Amino acid sequence: MRLKNKTAIITGAAGFIGKTTAEIFRREGANVVLTDRDLDLLQRETKHFADEQTLCLQADVTSVEDTKQVVRSAEEKFGGIDIFFANAGIEGVSNPISDYSLDVHDQVMDINVKGIVIGLQSILPAMRDGGSIIMTSSIAGLIGSPVNISYSASKHAVIGLRRSAAIPAGERAIRVNSIHPGFVDSPMLNRLMEQRGDIDVVREQFVQKTKLGRLIQVEEIAEVVAFLASDASRAITDQAIVVDGGVSQ
């Protein structure tokens, strides 16, 4: 098992990528500390693997105190922290720049960017040497978008956070990488497609943009995260790992 005796914190764990990654982490032997703003939803989504290997906590990634409490709880239950999957995020809305709500922009930036900063400030100092931090970005962090400007801006910002955090983290052999999913067959993608018109038409447009001719499956993202969390990736840091079926190149 690649993650035996390791402990991972996963934010946004009630979401599609978060809960799927948690399942794979557990299968690979890790203890998992799962956090989400909606504790009821988190417990419903993870009830099939609720046991002593799993700790579910209500936490808002934009709250310093919530995040510090997550660290304390992880240390108390499992003795330490080896992996931080900074996965919490929201998509905002699909509107052109001229019509984009600044309130929505602030919310997207708070959760997608400030949330990671707070996580780094609270979790990185508590991590064991040789650990791994994985941040969820997106292909929107590599290319522009005329209708998802705040989401794209926030995911570009993740790259800057990764590059900056990798410097001090490297002194303790902690790797910091970002993962950049493409069009993942998920509820988030469905919400975005619905905002752009006929969902079947938009889905086909997205499929046509990929060189593999299909949407990415969530398990394919989670497996890459598990690799980055494992010691098999011990020579990989400050990298953008793109899992998009060939969209962004």
N, C-alpha and C positions, 0 to 999 in steps of 0.2 A: 504493500500500500504506500503510495507516494507521499501521503501527508500524515502518516502515523505519528502520534504524540505531538502534533502541532495544533495550535489553537488559532482560529480565524474569526475576525470580526467582519461581518457583511452588512453594509447599510442598504436601505431600499430592498430588504430581503423578502418582502411580500410580493414584489414585482416578478415578472416572468424570468428575467435573467438572474435575479437574486436568489429566488427559491430553487431554480434549477442548479445553479452553482452550489448552493448549500447541500443539495442532495449528492452531488458528485464529490464535494469535499468530504462529506460524511462517509461515503462509500470508500474513499481513499484513506480513511482513518482519522480525519481531523475532528476535533471538537469545534463546534460552530456557535458563535454568539451572533444571533440574528436580530437586527434592529429595523424598526419602521415606525413612522408616525402613527399608523393605524394598528394597534396591538391586536384587536379582534380579527382583523383581516389576516395579519401575520400568523396568528395561531390557527386560523382556519386553513390557510394555505400550507402550513407545515405540520398539521396534526398527525399525518401519516408517518412522520418520523420523530415524533416527540418522545424523547428519552433523556437519559443522563448525559448523552453526548451533545445535547442541544440546549441552548439558553435563549429564550425569546424575550426581548425587551422593547418597551415603547420608548422611542427616542426621536427627537427632531434634530436632524444634522446641523441646523442653524443655531442650535442652543449649545453654548459652551458647557453649561452644567449637565445637560443630558449626556453629552459626549464623555465628559469626565466620569459620570456615573457608569457608563458602559464600560470604560476602562477598569474602574474599581470592581465592577461585577465580574468581568472576565478574569481578573487576577484572583479574586476571591474563590471563584468556582473552579478555574482550570489552572491557576498558578502562573500564568503569563500569556503573552501574545506573540504570535509568530507571523501572522498574515493579516493584512488590512485590505479588504476589497471595498474601495470607495465607489459604490455603485449607485447610490441614491441620485435620482434625477427626474426632471419633468420636461415635457416637450414644448410647453407654451402653446401658441396657436399659429396657424398658417395664414398670415396676413402680410401684405406688402409693407414696406418700410413706412409709407405715408399713413397707413392705418394701424400701425402696431401700437398696442396699449403700453404705456410706460409702466403701469402697475404690473402688468403681466411680465414685462421685461425685468423689473426688479425682483419679482418672485422667482423667475427662472435663474437669474444670476445668483440670488441668495442660496438657493438649494444646490444648483449645479457647480457653483464656484466657491462661495463662502463656506458651504458645507464641507468641502474637501479641505479648505484651509483650516477650519476648526478641527477636522479629523486629524490632519497632520500635526497640528500643535498639541493635541491631546494624546494621540495614539503613538506617534513615532517615538517620543522619548521613552515610552513604556515598553516598546517592542524589544524582544530578544535580538541580539546580534545575529546576522545571517538571515534575517527575515525577508519578507517580500510585501511590497505595496503595489496593488494594481488599481488603476483609476479607470473608470468607464468614461471614455470619450465617445467618438462617433466618426463616421466618414464626414459628417458635418463639421468636424474639427479640422478637416483637411481641405475641404472645398467650401465655397460660398453657397448661400441659399437666398434667393430673392424674397422668399415668403416665410422663412423660419429664422429671422435674423438673430433673435436673442438666443435661441437654441444653438445656432452655429457659433455665435460669439462665445457662448459659455463653453462649448466643447473645444474651441480654439484655446481658450484660457486654460483648460486642463493640461494642454501641452506645456504651457509656460510653468504651471505648477509642478509638473513632472520634472522638467529640466532643472528647476531650481531645487526641488526636494532631493533629487538624486545626488546632489553634491555632498551635503552633510550626511545623508543616509549611507553613502558609499564608504565613509570613514568607519562605519560599523558593519560593513559587508551586507547592508540591507539594499535590496534592489528596488527600483521604482520604475514601473512601466505603465504605459497606457494602452488600453485595448480599444479598437475602433471598429465597432460592428457596422455592417452595411444595412441592407433592407432585411431586418429580422422579422420573420413571420410571427407577429406578436400583437397583443392588444394595443400597444403604443402605436405601431405602424398602422393598424386599422383605424385608430382615431385620426391620425394624420391624413390617411387616404380619404376618409369620409369628409374632411374639410376641403378637399380638392376636387370633389365631384363624384361621379359614379365610381363606387369602390372597385368594381370588377375591371373597369377601364383603366383606372389608376394603377391597380395591382399589375395588370399586364404591362403597362408602361414601365413600372419599376423592374419587372422581370426582364424586359427587353434591354434594360441598361446594364445588366450583369453579363459578364462573359460566360458564366456557368449556366445562364438561362434559367435561374430559379432563385427563390428567396432563401435566405440563410435560416437554418433551424437553430432554435435557442440552445440546444445541446451542443452545437458546434462552437458557440461562443463560450459556454461554460467549460468545455473541455480545454480550450486554450487558456482560460483563466486558471484552471487547475494546474496546467503545465507551468505557468508563470509563478504560481504559488509554491511549486515543488522545487526541490534541490536540483532537479534536472536543468533548471534555468539559472543556475547560480552564476553563470558568466554573462547574463543578459540584464542590462540596466539602461535606463534612459532611452527606451525604444518605444516607438509607436507600432503596435502589432495590429495590422489591418486584417479583418476577417469580413470581407464584403463580396466575395464571389467575383471580384474583378470589376468593380464599379469606379473606383477612384483613380485608376491608372489608365 
